[in-house]
Amino acid sequence: MRIFLIGYMGSGKTTTGRKMAALYDCPFIDLDARIESTTGKTITEHFALGEEHFRKIEQQTLHSSATDQKFVLSTGGGTPCFNENMDWMNRNGITVYLKLDPLSLFHRLKSSKRPRPLLEGKTDDELLEYIKTSLAERD
C-alpha cells in the first residue's frame, strides 16, 4: 500500500501523514525533507535557482522515494501540478487530497514558522488573494 498525500501548503499533509504511517505501521516520507536530506540544500535554496530547477529535483525525488511497497508520502503543495506527478502518483498508489478552505489555509500559513518561498513578502491581503487564486488554478 502506497499512499500519497496531496493538498495546498499548510493543509496538514505532514501531520496527517505521520499519523497514518503510525496507524498502518509503515514508513513516513516527507518529500520536502527527503529533497533537503539528499541534496544538502534547503527548499528555499533550490527555489533560488528557479522553480523549474526545484520541480525537476522534486520529480526525481518523488520517483526515487517510491521504491518501497508500503509507505505514506507527504508531497509538497505544488507537487501534483508539475511534470505529470499527479498521473504518476495515481498509477503508483492511492492519492489522498487534503482540502481546506482559503481562510483556514490563510490562518495556518500566516502563523506557520516554516519558510514558504512562494509566500515570502506578501501582505495579509496579498496572501489571502494568492491562496484563493492558486487554489482555483490547481482545482
Protein Blocks (a to p, Z undefined) as FASTA:
>chain_A
ZZddeddehilmmmmmmmmmmmnopadddfklmmmmmnopafklmmmnojklmmmmmmmm
mmmmmmpfbdcddddfklmmgghlmmmmmmnmccddddddfklmmmmmmmpcbdcfklgo
iafklmmmmmmmmmmmmZZ
